[in-house]
């Protein structure tokens, strides 16, 4: 980036403002503590290891970004450390967003009769899109922050950054649409348990927080792209020239996002195993099925490439599933051995079984 005067003595600085020196340290400490909480919740209390792995990875990236910024604001002429903090702070939120996708996939697996997509492909579908966002973000951030003396390279970097932020906005809108569709189907079926509603509302809030961050960052990118290329100062908009936008809409906003997921941890409301699903009739009983991979008979590669089964819809075949939730499945009692392969099998349901379950509440 170009040099900017931040003091009366015209000291050279990569920042267009006098950067806050305490905030990076404070947030590095806060996020480190939250990382410890996440480690305890995900690897001990609820044992949501994959979700925990994603959250911890995002937290480590962000803490590293804050540590880098704490160094950078004291050495404002160091281009390398400036680029490092800029890239890592930018890349943290999309990694946190990936954890949301895992929650939605588990939610669809818990309610397989309402899912518009293979639950196991929710994460992979959004993860592929997130990988594209991360790649564009990393490349765009590095080029826009590190090529101030090369206007052409910087403009390419800004274009990549804008594309990444717009793509993530679209991803978040798509994500919100899927959550809304799930709630609509639950309410239409007149079975919308409290724990499901809590998870849905948490996803609404966290996704909107992520969307707000993306919008502000996108505005910043368009501001930078609109700067006069002949100017030495690449900052020509209020978002990029005022540090409080960063700490309010990026850092504090996403920190609250993490705190919210700690307080309303999905492990409190959803099972660890994707084979456990909620009885579609009473909306209370948890049953142990074979998993959605047994319901969708399409080849694995096809489910990845076409998770919504657009081919089936357009060809008139529709979503053809082996609806195991309409057959008798044993009640899950919470015992670990019940999750072992081969424990639960498909059994035809009879009217006698149904009457017995209604009378005794047992499978």
Secondary structure, DSSP 8 states (H G I E B T S, - for coil): ---EE-STT--EESSSS---SSHHHHHHHHHHHHHHHHHHIIIIIS--HHHHHHHHHHHHHHHHHHHHHHHHTTSTT-HHHHHHHHHHHHHHHHHHHHHHHHHHHHHHHHTGGG-SS-THHHHHHHHHHHHHHHHHHHHHHHHHHH-TT-HHHHHHHHHHHHHHHHHHHHHHHHHHHHHHHHHHHHHHTT---HHHHHHHHHHHHHHHHHHHHHHHHHHHHHHHHTS-TT-S----SHHHH-HHHIIIIIIIHHHHHHHHHHHT-GGGTS-SSTTEEE-TTTS--EEE---GGGT--S-HHHHHHTTT-HHHHHTT-------GGGSB--B--S-GGGGSTTSS--B---HHHHHHHHHHS--
